[in-house]
Every structure is written in C-alpha cells, then in structure tokens.
Amino acid sequence: MAEHIENEMSERERLDKQNNSLIETLFEGAIWRSRFIVILAVIFGLLGAVILFIVASFDIASVAQYTYGGLFAHPHPKDFHENIVAAIIGAVDLYLIAVVMFIFSFGLYELFISDIDEASGNNGSQILAIHSLDQLKDKIAKVIVMVLVVNFFQRVLHTNFTTPLEMLYFALSIMALAIGLSFLSKVGKH
C-alpha cells in the first residue's frame, strides 16, 4: 500500500513538473519572440536616417544655388562666405545625425534580431558590426560627440567677439574640444 501511494505521489510530481515545464516553455518562448518588437525601432530609425540624408542633400543643393547666384552678384551678398560655410556645416551635421540613426538601427537589428549576412561577407564592412550593447553605445556616442563639435563650429561662425576675454574663452573652448577629441580617439584602442 505504501509503495502504491509513493508511486502515485511520484506520478503526480512528474505530471506537475511536466505541466510547469510546458508553461515555462511557452512563457519563455513568448518572451524570446517579443524581441521582434525592436523591428519597429529599426524600421523607423532607418526611415529617419533616409529623411535626414534627403534633407541634408536638399540643403547642399540650396547652398549651391545660393552660391551660384551670389558669385555673379556685385557686390556679394552680406556675409556671403559665412552663410555658405554655415549652411554646409549644418548639412554635415544632419548627415552625421543620419549616420547615428543608421548605426542605431543596424546595431539594434544585429543585437536583437539577427546578424546581417551581407555585412559578414567579403564586401561587408566592420564599421557597422555590433556585438554588444556597450559597442553600440560607444559608436553612437562618438558620432554624437562629432555632431556636437560640428554644431559648435557652426555656432561659432555667427558669433562676434568684441572683448579679449571672449577671445580667451573661444581659445579655451577650442583647446577643450581638441583634448576631448584626443581622448575620444583613444577610446576602444587597446
């Protein structure tokens, strides 16, 4: 009799484990497949990058048109050269932000969905290869710092320095940028 109860208990435990295992398997499968929601960030990140590339390209075309019109005007429009440089730097800024969006999209795809087969072939580039979240953060951070540097120089073009102290601040800010970029170039190199 005791043996029969023991067999019944072990049978019940086995069924409980099997039921728990089935629930656990279904739940874990659902959690694992939920990673595909990241595809929304990938798609819209790529769309944002394409939009930024288009807008920046139109900005460059506008600068070309402005330059063409200004070259033949005598005298040149006020701040002709500064306007051209500022507009081109603004377009470069947009291109860099578009690159951030591309790196973000490719990185998320590789981390959460699948490796990009074309990137690993002979024609592939390792610049977009992302193997960890830290790698993705580092690549994005470097490009964002470059965006900030470009944005800084764009703003400096329109700044009028009137006192020696303002010139000193300007020189110190350039020195701080140079030091920061030097440290940034050493990050990731061992």
N, C-alpha and C positions, 0 to 999 in steps of 0.2 A: 504494500500500500504506500509506504513512504517513497519507494522508488517510483511509483506511478505519479505521485504528487511532484516529486523532483523533476521528472520528465516533462510534466505539464508546465511547471514553472520555467524550465529552460526553453520549452517551446514558445511560451508566452514572451519571454525575454528576447528570443530570436525574432519573433514577429514584431515586437516593439522596436528592436534595432533596425529591422528591415523597413518599417514604416518611417522611423526617424531618418534612415538613410535616404529613402525616397524623397521625403520632404526637404532634407538637406540638399540633395542633388538638384531638385527642381529650383529651390531658392538660390543656390549658388550659380546655377545656370542662368537664371533671370538676372542676377546681379552682374555676372560676367557679360551678358549680352547688352546690358544697359549702357555699356561704354560706347555703343554706337551712336548715342545722342551727341557725342562730340563731333559727329559729322556735320552738324549744323554750324558749329564754330568754324570748322574747316571750310565749308562752302561759302559762308558769309565773309570769312576772313579773306579768302581768295577774291571774292566779288569786290570787297573793299579795296584790295590791292590793285585790281584791274581799274577800278574807278579812279583811284589816286594816280595811276600811271597815265590814264587818259587826260585827267585834269591838268597834270603837270605838263604833258605834251602840248595841250592847248595853250598853256601859259607860255611855253617856249615859242610857239607859233605866234602868239601875240607880241612877244618881245621882238621877234624877227620883223614883224610888220611895223612895230613902233620904231625899230632901228632903221629900217629901210626908209620910212617917212622922215625920220629925224636927220638922216645923213645928208639929205638933199635940201634941208631947210637951212636958211642962213638968216640969222644965227641959229645955232642948235637950240632946241627947247631947254628951258631952265633945268638944271641937274640931269642933263641927258645921260651922261655916263653912269652916275649913281643910280638912276632909275633902271638902267639896263642890268647893272650888276645885281641890284637888289631883287629884281624880278627873276633873274636866272638863279640866284641863291634860293629864292622862295620855291622855285620849281625843283631844285636839287633837294630841298627839304621835303617836299611832297614825295619825290622818288624814294628817299630814304625811309620815310614812313611806310610807303608801299612795300619796301623790302622787309620792314619789320612785320608787316601783315603776312607776307609770303613765308617768312621764316616761322612765324607763329602757326600758320596753317599747316605747313609741311611737318613741323615738329609735333603738333597735336596728332596729325594723322599717323605718323610713324610711332608715336608713343602709345596711342590708344587703339588704333585700328589695325594697321599692318605696315610692314616695311614697303617702301616704294621700290618695286623691282627695277624700274628704269634707272634709278639712282645708283644701284649697286652694279650695273653692267659696265662695260668698257667706256661708254660715253657718259657715265654718271659722274656727278660732282660730289665731293665730300663736304662741301660748304653747307649743304642742307641736311647732311646726315645728323640725326639727333638720336642719342641712345639713352638719355636720361632727362628728367625734368630740370636738373641743375644745368645741363648743357644748353637746353632751350632757354633758360633764364639768362645764362651768360651771353649767348649770341644776341638775344633781344636787347639786353642791357647795353652791349657795346654799340649796337646800331642806334639805340635811343640816345646814348651819350653823343654820338656823332650828329644826330638830329639837333640836339641842344647846342652843340658847338656851331653848327651851320646857322641856327636861329639866332645865336648870339651875334655872329658876324653880320647877319642881315640887319639886326637892330643897331649895331654899331655904325653901320653906313649912314644911318639917318640921325646920328647923334652929333650935336655941335658941342665941342669942347671949348669952354671960354676961360677957364682958370687953370693954372699949373696943377692944382690939386686934382682936378678932373682928369687931366692927362696922366697923373701918377696913378690914379685909380684904374684908368684904362690899361696902363702898362702892367699893373699888378694883376688885373684880371686875365690878361694875355699870358702872363707868367703862370698863373694858377691853372689855366687851361692846358698849357704846354706840359706842366708837371702831371696833371691828371691824365692827359693822353699818354704820357710816357708810362705811367703806372698801368694804365688800361692795356697798353700793348704788351706788357709783361704778364698779364693775367692769362692763365691757361698754358703758358710756356714753361716747361719744367726743365 
